[in-house]
Amino acid sequence: MFNIGDNVVYPLHGAGRIVAIEENAMLDETQTYYIIQMPGEVKVMVPINKAEAIGLRSIIDQEGALKVIKVLEEESTEMSTNWNKRYRDNMEKMKTGNIYEVADIVRNLSFKQKDKGLSTGEKKMLLNAKQILVSELVLAQDKDKKEVEEMVEGKINKSYENHLTMIEEAEPLAAGSENTNIMKKFIPQS
């Protein structure tokens, strides 16, 4: 059970603050709702009796925020080459409300956008995932939105640079090992 003033995450929407708990009658049924103030002056009503089922959860703490940042700094994880399957897989991750999965999506799609570009649907997903990520980090780290957005972009850019460096360093090694194998086939070894 959450209280007024608690910071919570509503999957696929991001983090917000419970500003009220109200009873409302809809279709001749009275229910109690959390009223959540989301970024951008949007208010969302979530039935208390369904909050857990839809994935409403408390925001991460400072330690969790550091783990999220670490995810942004890591190498990308493998994704399907088929954009449709990749989109479905990422949507399933987002629906879980797991902030580490959302950070993984932000990093992976950011890398993909820098490499080859994204489809319109994936661009929208990346934008939504970043909004969810930033909204939670703003509350978890008690920082302003612009500062968190810049930090996220900086971590992704640094991680992407490391990614490119690893690829560049691996290419000569891969080429060299192929040449070595070819040479072993044609040059007798003593």
Residue pairs with C-beta under 8 A, 6 or more apart in sequence:
1 48
2 8
2 18
2 34
2 51
2 56
2 58
3 18
4 18
4 19
4 20
4 21
5 17
5 18
6 17
6 18
6 58
7 15
7 16
7 17
7 18
7 58
7 59
7 139
7 140
8 15
8 16
8 17
8 18
8 34
8 36
8 56
8 57
8 58
8 59
9 15
9 16
9 55
9 56
9 57
9 58
9 59
9 97
9 99
9 132
9 136
10 16
10 36
10 38
10 44
10 46
10 54
10 55
10 56
10 97
11 54
11 55
11 56
11 94
11 95
11 96
11 97
12 94
12 95
12 97
12 128
12 132
13 38
13 44
13 132
14 38
14 39
14 131
14 132
14 134
14 135
14 136
15 38
15 39
15 59
15 132
15 135
15 136
15 138
15 139
15 140
16 36
16 37
16 38
16 39
16 44
16 135
17 36
17 37
17 139
18 34
18 35
18 36
18 37
19 35
19 36
19 37
19 43
20 34
20 35
21 32
21 33
21 34
21 35
21 48
22 32
22 33
22 35
22 45
23 30
23 31
23 32
23 33
24 30
24 31
24 33
24 45
31 47
31 48
31 49
32 47
32 48
32 49
33 45
33 46
33 47
33 48
34 45
34 46
34 48
34 51
34 56
35 43
35 44
35 45
36 43
36 44
36 45
36 46
37 43
38 44
38 135
39 131
39 135
39 138
39 145
46 54
46 56
55 95
55 96
55 97
57 97
59 136
59 139
59 140
60 67
60 68
60 99
60 136
60 140
61 140
62 140
62 141
64 99
64 140
65 137
65 140
65 141
67 100
68 99
68 100
68 103
68 133
68 136
68 137
69 151
69 155
71 100
71 103
71 104
71 107
72 103
72 106
72 107
72 152
72 155
72 156
72 159
73 155
73 158
73 159
74 107
74 159
75 159
75 162
75 163
75 166
76 107
76 108
76 111
76 163
77 104
77 108
79 86
79 89
79 90
79 108
79 112
80 86
80 89
83 119
83 121
83 122
86 122
87 119
87 121
87 122
87 125
90 105
90 108
90 109
90 122
90 125
90 129
91 125
93 101
93 102
93 104
93 105
94 101
94 102
94 105
94 125
94 128
94 129
94 132
99 132
99 133
99 136
102 129
102 132
102 133
103 133
105 125
105 126
105 129
106 126
106 129
106 130
106 133
106 152
106 156
107 156
107 159
109 118
109 122
109 125
109 126
109 129
110 126
110 156
110 160
111 156
111 159
111 160
111 163
112 118
112 122
113 122
113 123
113 126
114 160
118 126
130 149
130 152
133 152
134 145
134 148
134 149
134 152
137 143
137 148
137 151
137 152
138 144
138 145
138 148
141 148
143 151
